Amino acid sequence: MPTTDAQKRATRKYIENKLDEFKVRFPKGEKAVIKEHATERGESVNEFFIRAVRETMERDKKNKTG
């Protein structure tokens, strides 16, 4: 069933109100490698990025104070 205009508007509104976005660029070919890695772990690319950033920030915080 196609997405209705109301569903599209609701999705846009949710994104605008609840999410922040980054645009990230990688060298050619790296996108496929990242997507494959995320898929192998059962994650979306977005979930992988969020986890990677959070884990790195936590590790950096520990290294700074430790």
All heavy atoms as TSV, in Angstrom:
chain	resi	resn	atom	element	x	y	z
A	1	MET	N	N	0.838	-1.176	0.000
A	1	MET	CA	C	0.000	0.000	0.000
A	1	MET	C	C	0.888	1.247	0.000
A	1	MET	O	O	1.807	1.356	0.808
A	1	MET	CB	C	-0.908	-0.023	1.242
A	1	MET	CG	C	-1.718	1.238	1.413
A	1	MET	SD	S	-2.666	1.291	2.944
A	1	MET	CE	C	-4.047	0.289	2.515
A	2	PRO	N	N	0.651	2.193	-0.883
A	2	PRO	CA	C	1.478	3.399	-0.954
A	2	PRO	C	C	1.318	4.265	0.302
A	2	PRO	O	O	0.284	4.230	0.977
A	2	PRO	CB	C	0.943	4.140	-2.173
A	2	PRO	CG	C	-0.002	3.227	-2.852
A	2	PRO	CD	C	-0.357	2.126	-1.911
A	3	THR	N	N	2.352	5.026	0.579
A	3	THR	CA	C	2.318	5.949	1.711
A	3	THR	C	C	1.409	7.122	1.371
A	3	THR	O	O	1.538	7.726	0.310
A	3	THR	CB	C	3.744	6.462	2.013
A	3	THR	OG1	O	4.600	5.346	2.205
A	3	THR	CG2	C	3.758	7.320	3.252
A	4	THR	N	N	0.529	7.470	2.296
A	4	THR	CA	C	-0.385	8.589	2.052
A	4	THR	C	C	0.325	9.912	2.322
A	4	THR	O	O	1.355	9.958	3.011
A	4	THR	CB	C	-1.626	8.505	2.962
A	4	THR	OG1	O	-1.202	8.688	4.325
A	4	THR	CG2	C	-2.338	7.161	2.813
A	5	ASP	N	N	-0.240	10.982	1.800
A	5	ASP	CA	C	0.318	12.316	2.055
A	5	ASP	C	C	0.299	12.632	3.545
A	5	ASP	O	O	1.229	13.244	4.072
A	5	ASP	CB	C	-0.451	13.381	1.278
A	5	ASP	CG	C	-0.150	13.339	-0.216
A	5	ASP	OD1	O	0.894	12.765	-0.600
A	5	ASP	OD2	O	-0.948	13.894	-0.992
A	6	ALA	N	N	-0.745	12.210	4.242
A	6	ALA	CA	C	-0.832	12.445	5.685
A	6	ALA	C	C	0.295	11.722	6.426
A	6	ALA	O	O	0.890	12.276	7.354
A	6	ALA	CB	C	-2.187	11.984	6.210
A	7	GLN	N	N	0.610	10.495	6.003
A	7	GLN	CA	C	1.708	9.759	6.631
A	7	GLN	C	C	3.040	10.451	6.368
A	7	GLN	O	O	3.893	10.533	7.251
A	7	GLN	CB	C	1.745	8.324	6.109
A	7	GLN	CG	C	0.612	7.465	6.611
A	7	GLN	CD	C	0.545	6.119	5.899
A	7	GLN	OE1	O	0.735	6.047	4.684
A	7	GLN	NE2	N	0.263	5.068	6.657
A	8	LYS	N	N	3.224	10.942	5.152
A	8	LYS	CA	C	4.458	11.655	4.814
A	8	LYS	C	C	4.602	12.921	5.658
A	8	LYS	O	O	5.687	13.220	6.156
A	8	LYS	CB	C	4.482	12.001	3.328
A	8	LYS	CG	C	4.643	10.794	2.433
A	8	LYS	CD	C	4.556	11.194	0.970
A	8	LYS	CE	C	4.565	9.981	0.063
A	8	LYS	NZ	N	4.396	10.355	-1.354
A	9	ARG	N	N	3.502	13.665	5.811
A	9	ARG	CA	C	3.548	14.879	6.636
A	9	ARG	C	C	3.858	14.543	8.089
A	9	ARG	O	O	4.652	15.232	8.734
A	9	ARG	CB	C	2.226	15.641	6.534
A	9	ARG	CG	C	2.034	16.392	5.236
A	9	ARG	CD	C	0.855	17.358	5.290
A	9	ARG	NE	N	-0.410	16.712	5.648
A	9	ARG	CZ	C	-1.237	16.129	4.787
A	9	ARG	NH1	N	-0.946	16.115	3.495
A	9	ARG	NH2	N	-2.362	15.576	5.206
A	10	ALA	N	N	3.240	13.491	8.594
A	10	ALA	CA	C	3.479	13.089	9.982
A	10	ALA	C	C	4.936	12.678	10.182
A	10	ALA	O	O	5.546	13.019	11.200
A	10	ALA	CB	C	2.542	11.950	10.368
A	11	THR	N	N	5.493	11.965	9.220
A	11	THR	CA	C	6.895	11.550	9.314
A	11	THR	C	C	7.817	12.761	9.294
A	11	THR	O	O	8.744	12.854	10.105
A	11	THR	CB	C	7.248	10.596	8.153
A	11	THR	OG1	O	6.427	9.433	8.260
A	11	THR	CG2	C	8.715	10.194	8.202
A	12	ARG	N	N	7.576	13.698	8.382
A	12	ARG	CA	C	8.387	14.924	8.322
A	12	ARG	C	C	8.301	15.693	9.635
A	12	ARG	O	O	9.309	16.176	10.156
A	12	ARG	CB	C	7.953	15.812	7.164
A	12	ARG	CG	C	8.566	15.458	5.840
A	12	ARG	CD	C	8.401	16.562	4.807
A	12	ARG	NE	N	7.008	16.933	4.588
A	12	ARG	CZ	C	6.186	16.330	3.733
A	12	ARG	NH1	N	6.609	15.325	3.001
A	12	ARG	NH2	N	4.936	16.747	3.595
A	13	LYS	N	N	7.093	15.821	10.184
A	13	LYS	CA	C	6.902	16.544	11.437
A	13	LYS	C	C	7.665	15.865	12.572
A	13	LYS	O	O	8.322	16.532	13.379
A	13	LYS	CB	C	5.409	16.617	11.772
A	13	LYS	CG	C	5.104	17.406	13.020
A	13	LYS	CD	C	3.603	17.488	13.264
A	13	LYS	CE	C	3.307	18.236	14.556
A	13	LYS	NZ	N	1.884	18.293	14.839
A	14	TYR	N	N	7.590	14.532	12.639
A	14	TYR	CA	C	8.315	13.790	13.670
A	14	TYR	C	C	9.814	14.032	13.544
A	14	TYR	O	O	10.485	14.330	14.542
A	14	TYR	CB	C	8.012	12.293	13.562
A	14	TYR	CG	C	8.769	11.475	14.579
A	14	TYR	CD1	C	8.275	11.310	15.868
A	14	TYR	CD2	C	9.992	10.882	14.261
A	14	TYR	CE1	C	8.964	10.580	16.816
A	14	TYR	CE2	C	10.693	10.146	15.203
A	14	TYR	CZ	C	10.173	9.996	16.467
A	14	TYR	OH	O	10.876	9.284	17.408
A	15	ILE	N	N	10.336	13.924	12.344
A	15	ILE	CA	C	11.773	14.129	12.122
A	15	ILE	C	C	12.188	15.533	12.531
A	15	ILE	O	O	13.194	15.724	13.220
A	15	ILE	CB	C	12.145	13.824	10.653
A	15	ILE	CG1	C	12.031	12.320	10.402
A	15	ILE	CG2	C	13.540	14.342	10.321
A	15	ILE	CD1	C	12.139	11.921	8.942
A	16	GLU	N	N	11.414	16.530	12.122
A	16	GLU	CA	C	11.742	17.924	12.449
A	16	GLU	C	C	11.728	18.186	13.950
A	16	GLU	O	O	12.548	18.944	14.457
A	16	GLU	CB	C	10.753	18.866	11.765
A	16	GLU	CG	C	10.930	18.942	10.269
A	16	GLU	CD	C	9.827	19.736	9.581
A	16	GLU	OE1	O	8.949	20.302	10.281
A	16	GLU	OE2	O	9.831	19.774	8.336
A	17	ASN	N	N	10.794	17.551	14.669
A	17	ASN	CA	C	10.624	17.832	16.092
A	17	ASN	C	C	11.414	16.931	17.027
A	17	ASN	O	O	11.688	17.316	18.156
A	17	ASN	CB	C	9.133	17.748	16.462
A	17	ASN	CG	C	8.331	18.858	15.828
A	17	ASN	OD1	O	8.788	19.989	15.716
A	17	ASN	ND2	N	7.133	18.537	15.387
A	18	LYS	N	N	11.771	15.749	16.571
A	18	LYS	CA	C	12.357	14.764	17.482
A	18	LYS	C	C	13.791	14.361	17.159
A	18	LYS	O	O	14.439	13.721	17.982
A	18	LYS	CB	C	11.499	13.487	17.489
A	18	LYS	CG	C	10.061	13.695	17.892
A	18	LYS	CD	C	9.935	13.985	19.359
A	18	LYS	CE	C	8.460	14.082	19.743
A	18	LYS	NZ	N	8.279	14.359	21.148
A	19	LEU	N	N	14.285	14.691	15.981
A	19	LEU	CA	C	15.592	14.189	15.565
A	19	LEU	C	C	16.512	15.306	15.092
A	19	LEU	O	O	16.056	16.295	14.538
A	19	LEU	CB	C	15.422	13.167	14.429
A	19	LEU	CG	C	14.539	11.959	14.725
A	19	LEU	CD1	C	14.332	11.147	13.458
A	19	LEU	CD2	C	15.130	11.109	15.826
A	20	ASP	N	N	17.798	15.130	15.325
A	20	ASP	CA	C	18.828	15.969	14.736
A	20	ASP	C	C	19.490	15.172	13.627
A	20	ASP	O	O	19.499	13.941	13.656
A	20	ASP	CB	C	19.898	16.354	15.768
A	20	ASP	CG	C	19.406	17.371	16.781
A	20	ASP	OD1	O	18.606	18.246	16.401
A	20	ASP	OD2	O	19.816	17.290	17.951
A	21	GLU	N	N	20.065	15.874	12.669
A	21	GLU	CA	C	20.700	15.188	11.550
A	21	GLU	C	C	22.114	15.713	11.323
A	21	GLU	O	O	22.401	16.886	11.548
A	21	GLU	CB	C	19.894	15.397	10.260
A	21	GLU	CG	C	18.539	14.740	10.279
A	21	GLU	CD	C	17.787	14.940	8.976
A	21	GLU	OE1	O	17.405	16.087	8.695
A	21	GLU	OE2	O	17.603	13.935	8.258
A	22	PHE	N	N	22.970	14.815	10.872
A	22	PHE	CA	C	24.312	15.127	10.401
A	22	PHE	C	C	24.419	14.619	8.973
A	22	PHE	O	O	23.842	13.578	8.641
A	22	PHE	CB	C	25.398	14.372	11.203
A	22	PHE	CG	C	25.747	14.993	12.509
A	22	PHE	CD1	C	25.260	14.467	13.683
A	22	PHE	CD2	C	26.586	16.089	12.569
A	22	PHE	CE1	C	25.591	15.003	14.907
A	22	PHE	CE2	C	26.932	16.646	13.787
A	22	PHE	CZ	C	26.428	16.102	14.958
A	23	LYS	N	N	25.175	15.317	8.179
A	23	LYS	CA	C	25.524	14.783	6.867
A	23	LYS	C	C	26.977	14.343	6.964
A	23	LYS	O	O	27.842	15.124	7.348
A	23	LYS	CB	C	25.369	15.836	5.775
A	23	LYS	CG	C	25.648	15.292	4.404
A	23	LYS	CD	C	25.275	16.277	3.329
A	23	LYS	CE	C	25.418	15.609	1.972
A	23	LYS	NZ	N	24.843	16.450	0.922
A	24	VAL	N	N	27.229	13.089	6.650
A	24	VAL	CA	C	28.563	12.517	6.776
A	24	VAL	C	C	29.023	12.060	5.405
A	24	VAL	O	O	28.264	11.439	4.657
A	24	VAL	CB	C	28.550	11.317	7.761
A	24	VAL	CG1	C	29.940	10.741	7.934
A	24	VAL	CG2	C	27.965	11.731	9.097
A	25	ARG	N	N	30.269	12.357	5.067
A	25	ARG	CA	C	30.826	11.952	3.776
A	25	ARG	C	C	31.998	11.010	3.990
A	25	ARG	O	O	32.794	11.178	4.903
A	25	ARG	CB	C	31.286	13.179	3.008
A	25	ARG	CG	C	30.149	14.078	2.600
A	25	ARG	CD	C	30.671	15.268	1.787
A	25	ARG	NE	N	29.583	16.100	1.344
A	25	ARG	CZ	C	29.171	17.192	1.963
A	25	ARG	NH1	N	29.773	17.585	3.069
A	25	ARG	NH2	N	28.173	17.906	1.489
A	26	PHE	N	N	32.063	9.991	3.117
A	26	PHE	CA	C	33.132	9.001	3.172
A	26	PHE	C	C	33.748	8.854	1.787
A	26	PHE	O	O	33.098	9.140	0.783
A	26	PHE	CB	C	32.568	7.631	3.599
A	26	PHE	CG	C	32.028	7.626	4.993
A	26	PHE	CD1	C	30.689	7.868	5.227
A	26	PHE	CD2	C	32.855	7.385	6.067
A	26	PHE	CE1	C	30.179	7.870	6.520
A	26	PHE	CE2	C	32.353	7.382	7.357
A	26	PHE	CZ	C	31.016	7.629	7.582
A	27	PRO	N	N	34.967	8.349	1.727
A	27	PRO	CA	C	35.571	8.068	0.417
A	27	PRO	C	C	34.728	7.038	-0.340
A	27	PRO	O	O	34.060	6.188	0.275
A	27	PRO	CB	C	36.944	7.489	0.769
A	27	PRO	CG	C	37.241	7.972	2.151
A	27	PRO	CD	C	35.908	8.079	2.827
A	28	LYS	N	N	34.755	7.128	-1.660
A	28	LYS	CA	C	34.019	6.184	-2.509
A	28	LYS	C	C	34.335	4.756	-2.089
A	28	LYS	O	O	35.484	4.413	-1.816
A	28	LYS	CB	C	34.395	6.356	-3.984
A	28	LYS	CG	C	33.812	7.575	-4.620
A	28	LYS	CD	C	32.375	7.333	-4.955
A	28	LYS	CE	C	31.830	8.519	-5.741
A	28	LYS	NZ	N	30.408	8.461	-5.905
A	29	GLY	N	N	33.303	3.944	-2.030
A	29	GLY	CA	C	33.459	2.538	-1.675
A	29	GLY	C	C	33.285	2.255	-0.198
A	29	GLY	O	O	32.947	1.140	0.192
A	30	GLU	N	N	33.499	3.251	0.649
A	30	GLU	CA	C	33.416	3.050	2.095
A	30	GLU	C	C	31.964	2.843	2.544
A	30	GLU	O	O	31.697	2.109	3.502
A	30	GLU	CB	C	34.016	4.249	2.822
A	30	GLU	CG	C	34.306	4.022	4.270
A	30	GLU	CD	C	35.500	3.130	4.524
A	30	GLU	OE1	O	36.310	2.915	3.597
A	30	GLU	OE2	O	35.632	2.628	5.639
A	31	LYS	N	N	31.036	3.463	1.858
A	31	LYS	CA	C	29.620	3.325	2.208
A	31	LYS	C	C	29.188	1.862	2.189
A	31	LYS	O	O	28.516	1.389	3.115
A	31	LYS	CB	C	28.773	4.145	1.232
A	31	LYS	CG	C	27.294	4.086	1.490
A	31	LYS	CD	C	26.556	4.953	0.466
A	31	LYS	CE	C	25.068	4.853	0.616
A	31	LYS	NZ	N	24.359	5.688	-0.375
A	32	ALA	N	N	29.577	1.145	1.168
A	32	ALA	CA	C	29.209	-0.262	1.050
A	32	ALA	C	C	29.826	-1.086	2.177
A	32	ALA	O	O	29.177	-1.988	2.722
A	32	ALA	CB	C	29.638	-0.811	-0.307
A	33	VAL	N	N	31.055	-0.776	2.538
A	33	VAL	CA	C	31.741	-1.505	3.614
A	33	VAL	C	C	31.025	-1.263	4.944
A	33	VAL	O	O	30.791	-2.194	5.720
A	33	VAL	CB	C	33.221	-1.075	3.701
A	33	VAL	CG1	C	33.909	-1.681	4.914
A	33	VAL	CG2	C	33.957	-1.439	2.425
A	34	ILE	N	N	30.646	-0.010	5.197
A	34	ILE	CA	C	29.948	0.336	6.438
A	34	ILE	C	C	28.584	-0.348	6.485
A	34	ILE	O	O	28.203	-0.923	7.510
A	34	ILE	CB	C	29.808	1.862	6.565
A	34	ILE	CG1	C	31.191	2.487	6.781
A	34	ILE	CG2	C	28.851	2.236	7.694
A	34	ILE	CD1	C	31.224	3.990	6.609
A	35	LYS	N	N	27.859	-0.297	5.385
A	35	LYS	CA	C	26.534	-0.911	5.339
A	35	LYS	C	C	26.634	-2.422	5.571
A	35	LYS	O	O	25.846	-2.997	6.320
A	35	LYS	CB	C	25.864	-0.631	4.002
A	35	LYS	CG	C	24.449	-1.121	3.953
A	35	LYS	CD	C	23.732	-0.681	2.701
A	35	LYS	CE	C	22.297	-1.166	2.740
A	35	LYS	NZ	N	21.508	-0.705	1.638
A	36	GLU	N	N	27.602	-3.055	4.965
A	36	GLU	CA	C	27.793	-4.500	5.148
A	36	GLU	C	C	28.100	-4.829	6.605
A	36	GLU	O	O	27.560	-5.778	7.172
A	36	GLU	CB	C	28.909	-5.002	4.240
A	36	GLU	CG	C	29.147	-6.491	4.339
A	36	GLU	CD	C	30.256	-6.984	3.426
A	36	GLU	OE1	O	30.668	-6.251	2.508
A	36	GLU	OE2	O	30.706	-8.122	3.635
A	37	HIS	N	N	28.974	-4.032	7.213
A	37	HIS	CA	C	29.336	-4.257	8.616
A	37	HIS	C	C	28.107	-4.133	9.507
A	37	HIS	O	O	27.862	-4.988	10.373
A	37	HIS	CB	C	30.417	-3.262	9.055
A	37	HIS	CG	C	30.803	-3.405	10.484
A	37	HIS	ND1	N	31.696	-4.354	10.917
A	37	HIS	CD2	C	30.400	-2.735	11.586
A	37	HIS	CE1	C	31.835	-4.261	12.231
A	37	HIS	NE2	N	31.057	-3.280	12.665
A	38	ALA	N	N	27.339	-3.076	9.320
A	38	ALA	CA	C	26.137	-2.871	10.130
A	38	ALA	C	C	25.159	-4.028	9.945
A	38	ALA	O	O	24.611	-4.556	10.914
A	38	ALA	CB	C	25.472	-1.546	9.764
A	39	THR	N	N	24.958	-4.432	8.708
A	39	THR	CA	C	24.033	-5.527	8.403
A	39	THR	C	C	24.481	-6.821	9.073
A	39	THR	O	O	23.660	-7.551	9.640
A	39	THR	CB	C	23.922	-5.722	6.884
A	39	THR	OG1	O	23.443	-4.506	6.300
A	39	THR	CG2	C	22.976	-6.850	6.535
A	40	GLU	N	N	25.771	-7.103	9.043
A	40	GLU	CA	C	26.298	-8.308	9.690
A	40	GLU	C	C	26.021	-8.311	11.190
A	40	GLU	O	O	25.890	-9.373	11.795
A	40	GLU	CB	C	27.797	-8.421	9.445
A	40	GLU	CG	C	28.156	-8.807	8.032
A	40	GLU	CD	C	29.648	-8.741	7.762
A	40	GLU	OE1	O	30.423	-8.294	8.649
A	40	GLU	OE2	O	30.053	-9.113	6.643
A	41	ARG	N	N	25.941	-7.138	11.779
A	41	ARG	CA	C	25.672	-7.022	13.218
A	41	ARG	C	C	24.183	-6.910	13.517
A	41	ARG	O	O	23.786	-6.739	14.667
A	41	ARG	CB	C	26.403	-5.811	13.799
A	41	ARG	CG	C	27.929	-5.935	13.690
A	41	ARG	CD	C	28.626	-4.832	14.432
A	41	ARG	NE	N	28.203	-4.734	15.804
A	41	ARG	CZ	C	28.701	-5.435	16.825
A	41	ARG	NH1	N	29.671	-6.281	16.613
A	41	ARG	NH2	N	28.246	-5.266	18.047
A	42	GLY	N	N	23.349	-6.950	12.478
A	42	GLY	CA	C	21.910	-6.857	12.675
A	42	GLY	C	C	21.434	-5.445	12.967
A	42	GLY	O	O	20.402	-5.259	13.599
A	43	GLU	N	N	22.201	-4.456	12.515
A	43	GLU	CA	C	21.875	-3.054	12.756
A	43	GLU	C	C	21.623	-2.337	11.439
A	43	GLU	O	O	22.161	-2.730	10.400
A	43	GLU	CB	C	23.042	-2.319	13.440
A	43	GLU	CG	C	23.417	-2.837	14.792
A	43	GLU	CD	C	24.649	-2.158	15.352
A	43	GLU	OE1	O	25.661	-2.046	14.639
A	43	GLU	OE2	O	24.599	-1.745	16.508
A	44	SER	N	N	20.872	-1.252	11.519
A	44	SER	CA	C	20.813	-0.336	10.386
A	44	SER	C	C	22.096	0.498	10.426
A	44	SER	O	O	22.807	0.529	11.451
A	44	SER	CB	C	19.601	0.584	10.493
A	44	SER	OG	O	19.752	1.490	11.577
A	45	VAL	N	N	22.390	1.175	9.354
A	45	VAL	CA	C	23.561	2.053	9.343
A	45	VAL	C	C	23.389	3.137	10.407
A	45	VAL	O	O	24.331	3.481	11.127
A	45	VAL	CB	C	23.793	2.661	7.940
A	45	VAL	CG1	C	24.876	3.731	7.967
A	45	VAL	CG2	C	24.158	1.564	6.944
A	46	ASN	N	N	22.197	3.663	10.534
A	46	ASN	CA	C	21.936	4.694	11.529
A	46	ASN	C	C	22.189	4.171	12.941
A	46	ASN	O	O	22.842	4.840	13.752
A	46	ASN	CB	C	20.504	5.207	11.394
A	46	ASN	CG	C	20.277	6.465	12.184
A	46	ASN	OD1	O	20.859	7.494	11.886
A	46	ASN	ND2	N	19.413	6.384	13.182
A	47	GLU	N	N	21.680	2.984	13.237
A	47	GLU	CA	C	21.911	2.388	14.559
A	47	GLU	C	C	23.395	2.174	14.804
A	47	GLU	O	O	23.898	2.418	15.911
A	47	GLU	CB	C	21.182	1.054	14.680
A	47	GLU	CG	C	19.685	1.171	14.756
A	47	GLU	CD	C	18.970	-0.162	14.589
A	47	GLU	OE1	O	19.449	-1.039	13.848
A	47	GLU	OE2	O	17.911	-0.314	15.219
A	48	PHE	N	N	24.114	1.725	13.777
A	48	PHE	CA	C	25.557	1.522	13.904
A	48	PHE	C	C	26.273	2.830	14.212
A	48	PHE	O	O	27.109	2.908	15.110
A	48	PHE	CB	C	26.122	0.885	12.637
A	48	PHE	CG	C	27.620	0.899	12.582
A	48	PHE	CD1	C	28.362	0.169	13.497
A	48	PHE	CD2	C	28.291	1.651	11.639
A	48	PHE	CE1	C	29.758	0.188	13.458
A	48	PHE	CE2	C	29.670	1.679	11.596
A	48	PHE	CZ	C	30.405	0.948	12.511
A	49	PHE	N	N	25.933	3.893	13.482
A	49	PHE	CA	C	26.573	5.192	13.715
A	49	PHE	C	C	26.305	5.696	15.130
A	49	PHE	O	O	27.215	6.172	15.805
A	49	PHE	CB	C	26.088	6.236	12.716
A	49	PHE	CG	C	26.706	6.119	11.350
A	49	PHE	CD1	C	26.043	6.646	10.259
A	49	PHE	CD2	C	27.925	5.511	11.136
A	49	PHE	CE1	C	26.585	6.567	8.987
A	49	PHE	CE2	C	28.478	5.412	9.879
A	49	PHE	CZ	C	27.809	5.940	8.803
A	50	ILE	N	N	25.068	5.585	15.576
A	50	ILE	CA	C	24.727	6.052	16.917
A	50	ILE	C	C	25.519	5.272	17.956
A	50	ILE	O	O	26.106	5.851	18.882
A	50	ILE	CB	C	23.211	5.952	17.168
A	50	ILE	CG1	C	22.473	6.992	16.306
A	50	ILE	CG2	C	22.878	6.136	18.651
A	50	ILE	CD1	C	20.969	6.810	16.277
A	51	ARG	N	N	25.564	3.955	17.814
A	51	ARG	CA	C	26.320	3.134	18.761
A	51	ARG	C	C	27.806	3.480	18.730
A	51	ARG	O	O	28.444	3.639	19.778
A	51	ARG	CB	C	26.119	1.638	18.453
A	51	ARG	CG	C	26.860	0.715	19.412
A	51	ARG	CD	C	26.545	-0.749	19.148
A	51	ARG	NE	N	26.903	-1.194	17.813
A	51	ARG	CZ	C	28.150	-1.533	17.440
A	51	ARG	NH1	N	29.141	-1.462	18.312
A	51	ARG	NH2	N	28.383	-1.943	16.221
A	52	ALA	N	N	28.353	3.621	17.532
A	52	ALA	CA	C	29.777	3.924	17.394
A	52	ALA	C	C	30.125	5.265	18.036
A	52	ALA	O	O	31.130	5.386	18.749
A	52	ALA	CB	C	30.174	3.921	15.915
A	53	VAL	N	N	29.294	6.256	17.809
A	53	VAL	CA	C	29.547	7.579	18.388
A	53	VAL	C	C	29.434	7.528	19.906
A	53	VAL	O	O	30.298	8.045	20.622
A	53	VAL	CB	C	28.593	8.632	17.784
A	53	VAL	CG1	C	28.640	9.928	18.568
A	53	VAL	CG2	C	28.930	8.878	16.324
A	54	ARG	N	N	28.382	6.913	20.404
A	54	ARG	CA	C	28.197	6.839	21.862
A	54	ARG	C	C	29.328	6.086	22.541
A	54	ARG	O	O	29.834	6.505	23.583
A	54	ARG	CB	C	26.860	6.188	22.193
A	54	ARG	CG	C	25.686	7.095	21.912
A	54	ARG	CD	C	24.379	6.410	22.200
A	54	ARG	NE	N	23.262	7.328	22.001
A	54	ARG	CZ	C	22.015	6.947	21.836
A	54	ARG	NH1	N	21.701	5.659	21.873
A	54	ARG	NH2	N	21.059	7.830	21.654
A	55	GLU	N	N	29.732	4.954	21.961
A	55	GLU	CA	C	30.826	4.179	22.550
A	55	GLU	C	C	32.132	4.951	22.517
A	55	GLU	O	O	32.901	4.922	23.481
A	55	GLU	CB	C	30.973	2.842	21.827
A	55	GLU	CG	C	29.861	1.863	22.150
A	55	GLU	CD	C	29.978	0.550	21.382
A	55	GLU	OE1	O	30.972	0.349	20.637
A	55	GLU	OE2	O	29.062	-0.287	21.516
A	56	THR	N	N	32.388	5.648	21.439
A	56	THR	CA	C	33.617	6.434	21.333
A	56	THR	C	C	33.618	7.584	22.329
A	56	THR	O	O	34.631	7.846	22.996
A	56	THR	CB	C	33.798	6.970	19.898
A	56	THR	OG1	O	33.869	5.862	19.006
A	56	THR	CG2	C	35.063	7.805	19.775
A	57	MET	N	N	32.479	8.260	22.467
A	57	MET	CA	C	32.397	9.357	23.433
A	57	MET	C	C	32.608	8.856	24.854
A	57	MET	O	O	33.313	9.498	25.645
A	57	MET	CB	C	31.047	10.077	23.300
A	57	MET	CG	C	30.952	10.903	22.039
A	57	MET	SD	S	29.332	11.644	21.650
A	57	MET	CE	C	28.536	11.876	23.182
A	58	GLU	N	N	32.011	7.711	25.181
A	58	GLU	CA	C	32.184	7.143	26.510
A	58	GLU	C	C	33.644	6.750	26.753
A	58	GLU	O	O	34.198	7.022	27.818
A	58	GLU	CB	C	31.265	5.931	26.691
A	58	GLU	CG	C	31.258	5.355	28.079
A	58	GLU	CD	C	30.735	6.319	29.128
A	58	GLU	OE1	O	29.863	7.165	28.805
A	58	GLU	OE2	O	31.201	6.233	30.285
A	59	ARG	N	N	34.263	6.132	25.775
A	59	ARG	CA	C	35.677	5.754	25.900
A	59	ARG	C	C	36.552	6.985	26.045
A	59	ARG	O	O	37.445	7.031	26.891
A	59	ARG	CB	C	36.097	4.929	24.680
A	59	ARG	CG	C	37.526	4.400	24.788
A	59	ARG	CD	C	37.909	3.501	23.625
A	59	ARG	NE	N	37.785	4.199	22.355
A	59	ARG	CZ	C	36.964	3.853	21.355
A	59	ARG	NH1	N	36.179	2.802	21.473
A	59	ARG	NH2	N	36.922	4.535	20.242
A	60	ASP	N	N	36.272	8.029	25.248
A	60	ASP	CA	C	37.057	9.259	25.353
A	60	ASP	C	C	36.896	9.910	26.720
A	60	ASP	O	O	37.858	10.444	27.286
A	60	ASP	CB	C	36.637	10.257	24.261
A	60	ASP	CG	C	37.074	9.830	22.872
A	60	ASP	OD1	O	37.865	8.868	22.745
A	60	ASP	OD2	O	36.619	10.474	21.902
A	61	LYS	N	N	35.680	9.857	27.254
A	61	LYS	CA	C	35.422	10.432	28.572
A	61	LYS	C	C	36.217	9.684	29.644
A	61	LYS	O	O	36.820	10.290	30.520
A	61	LYS	CB	C	33.929	10.387	28.870
A	61	LYS	CG	C	33.522	11.141	30.110
A	61	LYS	CD	C	32.017	11.366	30.186
A	61	LYS	CE	C	31.298	10.130	30.654
A	61	LYS	NZ	N	29.860	10.374	30.904
A	62	LYS	N	N	36.240	8.359	29.548
A	62	LYS	CA	C	36.998	7.549	30.513
A	62	LYS	C	C	38.489	7.825	30.393
A	62	LYS	O	O	39.192	7.908	31.403
A	62	LYS	CB	C	36.719	6.075	30.307
A	62	LYS	CG	C	35.366	5.644	30.775
A	62	LYS	CD	C	35.130	4.167	30.504
A	62	LYS	CE	C	33.727	3.775	30.900
A	62	LYS	NZ	N	33.439	2.361	30.535
A	63	ASN	N	N	38.984	7.958	29.182
A	63	ASN	CA	C	40.410	8.225	28.973
A	63	ASN	C	C	40.808	9.604	29.475
A	63	ASN	O	O	41.909	9.808	29.937
A	63	ASN	CB	C	40.777	8.086	27.502
A	63	ASN	CG	C	40.767	6.646	27.037
A	63	ASN	OD1	O	40.851	5.722	27.847
A	63	ASN	ND2	N	40.642	6.443	25.750
A	64	LYS	N	N	39.913	10.554	29.400
A	64	LYS	CA	C	40.192	11.905	29.853
A	64	LYS	C	C	40.262	11.975	31.372
A	64	LYS	O	O	41.114	12.646	31.929
A	64	LYS	CB	C	39.101	12.856	29.352
A	64	LYS	CG	C	39.317	14.296	29.720
A	64	LYS	CD	C	38.227	15.166	29.139
A	64	LYS	CE	C	38.453	16.607	29.544
A	64	LYS	NZ	N	37.391	17.486	29.030
A	65	THR	N	N	39.366	11.244	32.032
A	65	THR	CA	C	39.310	11.296	33.495
A	65	THR	C	C	40.117	10.187	34.151
A	65	THR	O	O	40.371	10.228	35.332
A	65	THR	CB	C	37.848	11.212	33.986
A	65	THR	OG1	O	37.276	9.979	33.553
A	65	THR	CG2	C	37.033	12.375	33.485
A	66	GLY	N	N	40.452	9.174	33.373
A	66	GLY	CA	C	41.112	8.001	33.944
A	66	GLY	C	C	42.557	8.123	33.891
A	66	GLY	O	O	43.424	7.733	34.498
